[in-house]
Amino acid sequence: MLEKNWLVNKIVSEALEDSIAANARGRLLDIGCGGKPYEALTRGHVTEHIGLDTPGTSPKGRQPELKSTAYEIPAPDCSFDTVLCTAVLEHLEEPEEALREAYRVLAPGEVAQSTRHRSTGTATSRHATSIASPSTAWRTCLTRPDSKTS
């Protein structure tokens, strides 16, 4: 018997794999990581895969390194080179706040990757430099400008 939504999942997985290969590097923060199903995809592309999830939501035996919400990431500003957020934002009451927080921990000039549950693809951009309108930007990736602006 075929898995429900197998074709959509296959398309998303392939697009995410391509995007990770093209864009992921350095320290990666996986927001809403659960059991870290994408960790294997990031091997060879990133130096460190740090998971973040709310306490008590990850599978037994596979706990995230950071236990908090997407609204309060316990990390310094500009501390990650890649931010991965898959099938998370559409479940949050305040996705814009989560995007602002992801942007805060993203190093200048680096990239964030986001996917949507049951999406038919992923979005990646090295051109988005503003989080002024995160309600529309959440489906795209955010790239920090080369220098911080206030």
KEPA-526667 format. One record per residue (C-alpha): residue number from 0; residue in three letters; x negated, y negated, z negated. Coordinates in Angstrom, 3 decimals, decimal comma. Last residue first. Layout:
+-----+-----+----------+----------+----------+
!   i !  aa !     east !    north !       up !
+-----+-----+----------+----------+----------+
! NUM ! ALA !        X !        Y !        Z !
...
+-----+-----+----------+----------+----------+
//
This chain:
+-----+-----+----------+----------+----------+
!   i !  aa !     east !    north !       up !
+-----+-----+----------+----------+----------+
! 149 ! SER !  -19,054 !  -48,641 !  -12,542 !
! 148 ! THR !  -21,237 !  -47,156 !   -9,871 !
! 147 ! LYS !  -23,616 !  -44,256 !  -10,220 !
! 146 ! SER !  -26,106 !  -43,734 !   -7,425 !
! 145 ! ASP !  -26,235 !  -41,326 !   -4,521 !
! 144 ! PRO !  -22,443 !  -41,270 !   -4,371 !
! 143 ! ARG !  -20,745 !  -38,284 !   -5,949 !
! 142 ! THR !  -19,137 !  -35,981 !   -3,457 !
! 141 ! LEU !  -15,570 !  -34,959 !   -4,034 !
! 140 ! CYS !  -14,123 !  -32,002 !   -2,286 !
! 139 ! THR !  -10,704 !  -32,066 !   -0,793 !
! 138 ! ARG !   -7,387 !  -30,790 !   -2,036 !
! 137 ! TRP !   -7,713 !  -32,859 !   -5,189 !
! 136 ! ALA !   -8,195 !  -36,027 !   -3,147 !
! 135 ! THR !   -4,504 !  -36,854 !   -2,797 !
! 134 ! SER !   -3,814 !  -37,087 !   -6,518 !
! 133 ! PRO !   -7,447 !  -38,074 !   -6,993 !
! 132 ! SER !   -6,908 !  -41,523 !   -5,538 !
! 131 ! ALA !   -9,740 !  -43,658 !   -6,879 !
! 130 ! ILE !  -12,011 !  -40,627 !   -6,996 !
! 129 ! SER !  -14,347 !  -42,150 !   -4,472 !
! 128 ! THR !  -17,287 !  -40,918 !   -2,448 !
! 127 ! ALA !  -15,621 !  -38,518 !   -0,046 !
! 126 ! HIS !  -18,151 !  -37,932 !    2,722 !
! 125 ! ARG !  -19,797 !  -34,646 !    1,778 !
! 124 ! SER !  -16,537 !  -32,859 !    2,265 !
! 123 ! THR !  -15,312 !  -29,389 !    1,585 !
! 122 ! ALA !  -11,799 !  -28,066 !    1,663 !
! 121 ! THR !  -10,748 !  -24,504 !    1,330 !
! 120 ! GLY !   -8,360 !  -22,449 !    3,329 !
! 119 ! THR !   -4,973 !  -20,887 !    3,720 !
! 118 ! SER !   -3,858 !  -21,842 !    0,248 !
! 117 ! ARG !   -2,033 !  -19,347 !   -1,901 !
! 116 ! HIS !   -3,427 !  -21,059 !   -5,008 !
! 115 ! ARG !   -5,341 !  -24,189 !   -4,014 !
! 114 ! THR !   -9,056 !  -24,398 !   -3,483 !
! 113 ! SER !  -11,633 !  -26,872 !   -4,719 !
! 112 ! GLN !  -15,351 !  -27,301 !   -4,088 !
! 111 ! ALA !  -17,328 !  -30,134 !   -5,655 !
! 110 ! VAL !  -20,457 !  -31,555 !   -4,043 !
! 109 ! GLU !  -23,646 !  -33,379 !   -4,996 !
! 108 ! GLY !  -24,942 !  -36,851 !   -4,140 !
! 107 ! PRO !  -25,059 !  -37,988 !   -7,772 !
! 106 ! ALA !  -24,652 !  -35,107 !  -10,258 !
! 105 ! LEU !  -21,149 !  -33,847 !  -11,057 !
! 104 ! VAL !  -20,237 !  -34,006 !  -14,761 !
! 103 ! ARG !  -18,124 !  -37,165 !  -14,400 !
! 102 ! TYR !  -16,514 !  -36,004 !  -11,150 !
! 101 ! ALA !  -15,215 !  -32,888 !  -12,883 !
! 100 ! GLU !  -13,780 !  -35,126 !  -15,630 !
!  99 ! ARG !  -12,103 !  -37,405 !  -13,125 !
!  98 ! LEU !  -10,714 !  -34,371 !  -11,343 !
!  97 ! ALA !   -9,298 !  -32,989 !  -14,593 !
!  96 ! GLU !   -7,630 !  -36,323 !  -15,308 !
!  95 ! GLU !   -6,108 !  -36,348 !  -11,824 !
!  94 ! PRO !   -4,794 !  -32,809 !  -12,328 !
!  93 ! GLU !   -2,675 !  -33,932 !  -15,313 !
!  92 ! GLU !   -0,071 !  -31,235 !  -16,039 !
!  91 ! LEU !   -2,418 !  -28,565 !  -14,734 !
!  90 ! HIS !   -1,379 !  -25,485 !  -12,763 !
!  89 ! GLU !   -1,973 !  -27,020 !   -9,317 !
!  88 ! LEU !   -5,498 !  -27,916 !  -10,407 !
!  87 ! VAL !   -6,589 !  -24,348 !  -11,133 !
!  86 ! ALA !   -6,545 !  -22,147 !   -8,023 !
!  85 ! THR !  -10,325 !  -22,449 !   -7,559 !
!  84 ! CYS !  -12,442 !  -25,186 !   -9,119 !
!  83 ! LEU !  -16,133 !  -25,001 !   -8,286 !
!  82 ! VAL !  -18,439 !  -27,864 !   -9,271 !
!  81 ! THR !  -21,933 !  -27,971 !   -7,793 !
!  80 ! ASP !  -25,032 !  -29,887 !   -8,860 !
!  79 ! PHE !  -24,048 !  -30,047 !  -12,521 !
!  78 ! SER !  -25,217 !  -32,314 !  -15,379 !
!  77 ! CYS !  -24,180 !  -35,713 !  -14,008 !
!  76 ! ASP !  -22,618 !  -36,813 !  -17,309 !
!  75 ! PRO !  -23,287 !  -34,515 !  -20,263 !
!  74 ! ALA !  -21,351 !  -31,286 !  -20,821 !
!  73 ! PRO !  -18,410 !  -30,211 !  -22,986 !
!  72 ! ILE !  -15,774 !  -30,596 !  -20,244 !
!  71 ! GLU !  -12,761 !  -32,341 !  -21,749 !
!  70 ! TYR !   -9,823 !  -32,415 !  -19,308 !
!  69 ! ALA !  -10,696 !  -29,093 !  -17,636 !
!  68 ! THR !  -10,101 !  -27,530 !  -21,031 !
!  67 ! SER !  -12,643 !  -26,040 !  -23,385 !
!  66 ! LYS !  -14,744 !  -22,963 !  -23,915 !
!  65 ! LEU !  -18,067 !  -23,210 !  -22,100 !
!  64 ! GLU !  -20,146 !  -20,082 !  -21,431 !
!  63 ! PRO !  -17,034 !  -18,272 !  -20,293 !
!  62 ! GLN !  -16,140 !  -14,893 !  -21,822 !
!  61 ! ARG !  -16,098 !  -11,588 !  -19,981 !
!  60 ! GLY !  -15,611 !   -8,793 !  -22,506 !
!  59 ! LYS !  -11,874 !   -9,288 !  -22,688 !
!  58 ! PRO !  -10,471 !  -11,284 !  -19,773 !
!  57 ! SER !  -10,541 !  -15,061 !  -20,109 !
!  56 ! THR !   -7,607 !  -17,062 !  -21,470 !
!  55 ! GLY !   -8,360 !  -17,105 !  -25,206 !
!  54 ! PRO !  -10,241 !  -20,393 !  -25,279 !
!  53 ! THR !   -9,687 !  -22,555 !  -22,200 !
!  52 ! ASP !  -12,110 !  -21,858 !  -19,397 !
!  51 ! LEU !  -15,521 !  -23,026 !  -18,247 !
!  50 ! GLY !  -18,033 !  -20,766 !  -16,518 !
!  49 ! ILE !  -21,649 !  -21,708 !  -15,867 !
!  48 ! HIS !  -23,320 !  -20,188 !  -12,783 !
!  47 ! GLU !  -27,059 !  -21,022 !  -12,767 !
!  46 ! THR !  -29,702 !  -21,327 !  -10,053 !
!  45 ! VAL !  -27,193 !  -21,495 !   -7,223 !
!  44 ! HIS !  -27,188 !  -20,133 !   -3,667 !
!  43 ! GLY !  -28,737 !  -16,684 !   -4,091 !
!  42 ! ARG !  -25,837 !  -15,533 !   -6,194 !
!  41 ! THR !  -22,784 !  -17,761 !   -5,597 !
!  40 ! LEU !  -20,578 !  -15,080 !   -4,075 !
!  39 ! ALA !  -21,303 !  -12,711 !   -6,995 !
!  38 ! GLU !  -20,123 !  -15,358 !   -9,462 !
!  37 ! TYR !  -16,834 !  -15,819 !   -7,620 !
!  36 ! PRO !  -14,785 !  -13,473 !   -9,824 !
!  35 ! LYS !  -15,856 !  -15,304 !  -13,002 !
!  34 ! GLY !  -13,522 !  -13,418 !  -15,375 !
!  33 ! GLY !  -11,391 !  -16,530 !  -15,888 !
!  32 ! CYS !  -13,410 !  -19,323 !  -14,294 !
!  31 ! GLY !  -11,020 !  -22,212 !  -14,882 !
!  30 ! ILE !  -13,757 !  -24,662 !  -13,899 !
!  29 ! ASP !  -16,839 !  -22,936 !  -12,451 !
!  28 ! LEU !  -19,778 !  -25,287 !  -13,084 !
!  27 ! LEU !  -22,736 !  -24,625 !  -10,783 !
!  26 ! ARG !  -26,337 !  -25,594 !  -11,532 !
!  25 ! GLY !  -28,443 !  -25,842 !   -8,391 !
!  24 ! ARG !  -26,805 !  -25,201 !   -5,034 !
!  23 ! ALA !  -23,450 !  -24,592 !   -3,390 !
!  22 ! ASN !  -22,778 !  -26,260 !   -0,039 !
!  21 ! ALA !  -23,175 !  -24,060 !    3,033 !
!  20 ! ALA !  -23,111 !  -20,609 !    1,417 !
!  19 ! ILE !  -20,359 !  -21,717 !   -0,969 !
!  18 ! SER !  -18,314 !  -23,040 !    1,943 !
!  17 ! ASP !  -18,674 !  -19,841 !    3,941 !
!  16 ! GLU !  -17,678 !  -17,703 !    0,935 !
!  15 ! LEU !  -14,727 !  -19,993 !    0,217 !
!  14 ! ALA !  -13,519 !  -19,712 !    3,802 !
!  13 ! GLU !  -13,855 !  -15,914 !    3,702 !
!  12 ! SER !  -12,061 !  -15,669 !    0,359 !
!  11 ! VAL !   -9,260 !  -17,977 !    1,488 !
!  10 ! ILE !   -8,666 !  -15,987 !    4,682 !
!   9 ! LYS !   -8,751 !  -12,661 !    2,829 !
!   8 ! ASN !   -6,390 !  -13,924 !    0,119 !
!   7 ! VAL !   -3,957 !  -15,161 !    2,760 !
!   6 ! LEU !   -4,116 !  -11,784 !    4,513 !
!   5 ! TRP !   -3,689 !   -9,800 !    1,300 !
!   4 ! ASN !   -0,657 !  -11,809 !    0,151 !
!   3 ! LYS !    0,585 !   -8,831 !   -1,900 !
!   2 ! GLU !   -1,971 !   -6,023 !   -1,768 !
!   1 ! LEU !   -1,310 !   -3,450 !    0,904 !
!   0 ! MET !    0,000 !    0,000 !    0,000 !
+-----+-----+----------+----------+----------+
//
